[in-house]
Amino acid sequence: MSIEVNDDVLTITAEKNEEVEEKNERYLRRERRMGRLTRTFPLPAPVADDKARAELKDGVLTLTLPKNPRILPKKININ
């Protein structure tokens, strides 16, 4: 599994490989399934990269992506 944030876009990529084998007196059957999943989400605000966390528990992915503190407008004086 791969999680990436780039230009305020979150991309999650995962691969699944599964092998099943069934033996019987008359035959042997093996199946292989492979799949790749990619999801991309635009983020509503910039993310603080150094505080981002990911946790995978019981098949549930939890992402914590805190917002970057907003940069206040800077006043420019005219001389």
Secondary structure as GFF3:
##gff-version 3
##sequence-region A 1 79
A	DSSP	beta_strand	2	6	.	.	.	ID=ss1
A	DSSP	beta_strand	9	23	.	.	.	ID=ss2
A	DSSP	beta_strand	28	42	.	.	.	ID=ss3
A	DSSP	three_ten_helix	49	51	.	.	.	ID=ss4
A	DSSP	beta_strand	53	57	.	.	.	ID=ss5
A	DSSP	beta_strand	60	64	.	.	.	ID=ss6
###
